């Protein structure tokens, strides 16, 4: 079937719907609604689709489009739910379950006939994590069901005026309702408010005399202070006291009209600037009873070591790459024949940290430094020959994050993940040893196609292409447990020792043919030319992407066009 996706942004859900519909044999084009109603009309006229699907839409479809074509809208709420802040209200109201509904577009918002609906559990995580995982799983299942029903031709969608559907309108959740009362709100309430706005829009507050948006929240079990007081920093995050505890806030965002030259999310401590707050590090091997935040951990279970990490948005700054490399080197001192890198739910990695780069005094120099730091990490993985390394992807990965995974001996991937194994849509040639790792898995021709077409691929397609070795078909909340089980099974394989010996011998042979240092040198030469050329498209694309310029960073994806596909947020 010819399907046109209309999306306000080619975000994680739009990419997953695109990839999964393509996997099911449909021909899918994409157009950005943010380019305006005329662009949508032109895309419809050019593609002449049998069906229009809107997986993520902030504005209404043009009336002439939905009157002349069947248009299905993906709404992140259960049947009868209406309004622009559905998922936000689900978290605010502590709903144990929520849902996704596929509706037919009509004049009234979210009021169309129901083509499909799927429930999902509301895991105790941030809104963006919930959206990319449980909600995304439900949305894809609902879209595929709705498309099958439409293709069959016999299904009659259910009107919302049916007595079995309880219609509830939920207004836009405003900052006044999100505001934290530090003197009176409990830690649980503060965390719920922070998590309900972790990616967008954040919670507006005042810190050190400045109005800032707070993004993300994690509990702290030891530090204490006067409610609202800033207590410490850790790895870029700040700790703030509540009336009965404290919370860690990883990111802050200045208001756009504040005069700050970098009004976008970045590590909280860098937004605040110099303070007298103490840096309170967490041990790499955190006791299991501790409830505190740290973005990198090491743990060991039997013959398996686990280096887990979780960075907001999947981006990895210079500091984060260096600390992750230090943790990886620590893991190599332990006598474990299997080492798992990753293994948590949600993002694996999206490569270098474009927001930190954009906010730096010299973006070209910071781009170069950040790339060197992530290359050091990937190189360490590639040079590990005394054990098997597994990259466990619980969520999306893009650009250098995919190549970090491919440096491992095996890649395990949750079936709901989306991979973008390319750099082109950010105007980059790429590094992270991709010219070695990608062709050795997919072959040269497929590697060339993946990096030039620059399209997102589902986990299933990635498995078929050789990018992924094992699919992990489980809910996001069960991924860590399943990886633990699989890793223990691998460590108990009687042939593991022979595999490690064969791996070391193969690396020695390949190093004699062409050293890894030569791959790195050639890639970095290309990237240096891009970073330090002020006219290179990368700089404008990066700035537009980070600053969320409407239509910024757009590059052709399909006949109807789409934006930079390297972002899986």
Steps between C-alpha positions, in 0.01 A plus 500: 500500500618856429500686833591860572622583850427857612693598812583820680846351563671186381542393862545156651139391448480637145822317413381176655164514322685573174736206553235252611258585219787461254584162656141392430542569130334841477645784294536789743565868428543769766420871517546742786187683610730769642580599142146630474161390361603565141792259538257236629264562209788478253620175655152350480467606137844366412480169683127437438490270806239236569519596868636788707636424848602770751707338777595829666309819424491834683287682242179407319511343155365724222125446474510427128753222566298314764175544309643354180721230655470259791736644762583310816624693804704330775386641834703408813193440715235231548167505310302811590802694623537839334742786534862601430666378824370147530816324614587787733166460678543123523821553700360790703191298596705186573297290257618136528410434137454719195449439131548605139209557263504524120225739393367620167566870451205737511431862592492455880830412671531129591128447433515274194390140468727241663690263270712333768605536864767336713556525879838520669629515860633835621846408624651722774733679259522838328244599240745481211616152601138386534420654161792332323431159652166387647300763310696440180446122522127558537491762225672279244271208582195727464621652171574160346157374609327811361684469168404131473138588572502777241657273237245226573218742424237332718576667833273780620675740740326565830344847549599671821137575579460130569374452859797275579748784444541750782614831353730710718653831391831585666629852455860590424704437816641844579808603694283627787379141548850355466662744744683343794427618853836414654386579855199271490528247216630157595791344314255267324294798383809691383621198304160452340493863386855484368448170321175619346691774317849350472562557131236761421402750622700473823387652831551875526671602825751745645858410581762745622282790390437368148187355346589158362318188382583185695531180296498153654497384861650219707481427876787554744511303826777667702545871427265731688442874535242776523218448245602646165866534595767392252718241673759359260598417145580165346611435143325814377179451699391703804343372821218700659339448838131422544302513825566131565805415289674619187498454123761507225422715194723409203415783258388863500379730224504881505191684378519615139449864596754488784792637301691174539675425167431128545129469589483123465545194722844408623663362816365689799833600652619653173184712477545628856866580443756525782353434846635403840301177498708192588547229240373180665593201283325166524705179513513316170383184676199633684358288785165353394316665790599854399238726337701768330574617149806419297519472124767226489519184712690175515367178648602138485290187506704182492715493189333804343593865544249773416590858413165679494445860402208731440550848356208742441396490136767239428758773433856449627713805580877501525478457877245220476710313242811530714324382815343210311843402368637507856214272610567267206868481592401425859284213373797361308689454827240247613540134394168467319494316164186697397459877524167666424498864391158662544213278605262763638163604358470792258783668305828326434684793341453763232869591477659839570314761707380765254346720772823522699689566178261777394528669843880496503716805428652317202258242353753379243763430765246338734369284214855381442567433868168318546566285195846409627353395834236271349758358257721413798209307653418312180866419443525352849207271424649392168835422663343282773615148416498320836121469532180527298336842502124530454325827416146478641264757345184547700398795286590719208847569364630728228818609324804443722283321754425227246869474418585468869266202513652348184843505663381220730515131413124459529215751479178418685208728429149537641248454221351847556824688428570716195852530356637779282839362380610816316622858540400667172196692621719701735743574218770270641722232350518315831763333713490249790673249268184462291702437185627184671207384711208559267630327184633201695144433619288595199738488206627803312196546274247497785721728711509746211121486461433546873726804528382671181127430520519597868170340601394365839476121528305288742670250727367217282646652183828568680508132596445398139780729384749363752509810721335308784586145607210425736157656532357532850118489475396633838340810654743781581463440873618140467800568278766513774381175655496327162850626415625370836359158416644495149841616619516229768410245234777630274754492784408136565549393139773231495627635168553852634874463551551387140293797378718743693817341361362516146400863549852595615657320204265668253577845643872432466459398135286801416739735678782369280299575185386848604547633853202651678705817541493542123119485490490761773753727328310493170162568663631780718663671203157525333333615822769760571434660164127519581532625858744777420334621181256774613306461174444124545127412523562326832512827691166631374336157531628456855385844608155459344459158658609608848305825494193326356469735206175402316598294199864531597732222395258372236640265240318276249390169648244377253314661208297707744804605706590479870744641753825394657446135589792462738296615798303225667355704783 
